[in-house]
Each structure stands twice: as structure tokens, then as C-alpha cells.
Amino acid sequence: MEPTVDTAATAVVTVDNMNVIQRAFAEGGFVMYVIAVIAILALIVIVERMMKMKNLVVDKKEFTDQIFRMVVAGDIRQAISYCDARPAPLTNTVKAGLVQAMNKRPDEEVQVAMDAAVMREMPKVEGWVSFLAVFGNIGVLAGLLGTIIGMIGSFRAVAAADPATKALELSKGISHALNCTAFGLGVAIVCIVAYGLFQHRIQKTENEVIETSMSLLNLVVANRDKIKD
């Protein structure tokens, strides 16, 4: 008999939680749906970037060890093929420099080619991440807008209501305001945290690309006489 009571209690709690969310949207007014749209857009950006970054990041140590070994041996063609097999911002930048080195171009042109590749590749890593900061700000402002609308409606209803219903009308308006505030802040917090984490990952990737390109240039300069035709 006891398990049946526990199961029933769990079901009641689940239904109550669902009712809380539904009631919050009903009491929050149209602004709650604006916040919901922002949350959906933010979720799409977060999931898309997480999936994309898995394909755009390579193991820097393993990659550089292999590439530098090939460069020291003078086998630039094999190094380029190795980059082609692992397309990513780091490998594409290194490949741009290797192609110029294989064509016997001056050191300045090798560096310019890799700098241009960095500018071309980094936007692929950044994607729409900057919009997460925008969504965070809009979430806060939408919550504030809902709060103001709720308070205006509350005071207007109280002014027109008879003394017996004033407390009820006031509580409805306050509930409207607080629901918008809570949901707006919740969406904003998620967006800002995700934005910060992605920015850290993007900056790390950019630093790795720049550092590797500089190291490669120095290695090419020191081993130009070993480069095979």
C-alpha cells in the first residue's frame, strides 16, 4: 500500500510543477512568450556551437608534433596532406604557411598567408556566439518590461476595483510582474554564462592558432635548405 501512496505523491508533485509553469505563463502575459522565444533562440545557438566546436578543435600537441617532425625532415607535401586530412582553423592556418614555404616564397609571404588564414578561420569558430550576449540583455529587458506592465495593470485594477477585491487584483498584478522578472533573469543568466564559456574557448583556440603559426614560421626559416621539391 505504501509504494502506491509514494507513486501518487510523485505524480501529484509532477503535475503541480507543470501547473506552476503553465500558470506562470498564463499570469505573465504576452511578455512571457517573448522571453520563451529568446530562450529557444539562445538554446539553438548554444547547441549549434557545442556541436560545431567539436569538429573545429584538434589536439594541438599531437598535431604540432607531427607537423614539426615533417617540416624538420623537409617533407612539406606530406605535412600539407596531413593538414588536409584534419580540416580545422589550426590546420588550415598551418597549411596556408606550408603552401607558401613549399613554393619557396619569402618569409614575409609565409607570415602574411598565415595571418590571412587566421582572419578567415576565426569567424568559423565564433559563429553566432556574440548573439548570446544580446539575448541575455534582451531577456533582462523583457523581464523588466513585463514587470512594469504587470505593476501598471495592478495599480490600474486596484484603482477601479471595489474594496473587497482590491487585494486580489493587486496580487494578480504582482504575480504577473514577478513571473516576468524571474523568467527573464533565468534566461539572461544562462545566456551570459554560455557566452562567457564560449568566449573562453574561442580565445584559447585563437591563441593556439597564432602561437603555432609563429612557431611554424621559425621552424621553416631554420630548415629551408631541407625542403624537398
BELQUIGI-V974671 format. One record per run of one state. SS is the DSSP state (a for helix, b for strand, c for the rest). FROM is the first residue (numbers start at 0). TO is the last residue. If there is no record, write none. Layout:
BEGIN
ss->[SS & SS]
from->[FROM & FROM]
to->[TO & TO]
END
This chain:
BEGIN
ss->[c & a & c & a & c & a & c & a & c & a & c & a & c & a & c & a & c & a & c]
from->[0 & 1 & 28 & 29 & 56 & 59 & 72 & 75 & 84 & 88 & 102 & 106 & 126 & 129 & 160 & 165 & 222 & 223 & 226]
to->[0 & 27 & 28 & 55 & 58 & 71 & 74 & 83 & 87 & 101 & 105 & 125 & 128 & 159 & 164 & 221 & 222 & 225 & 228]
END
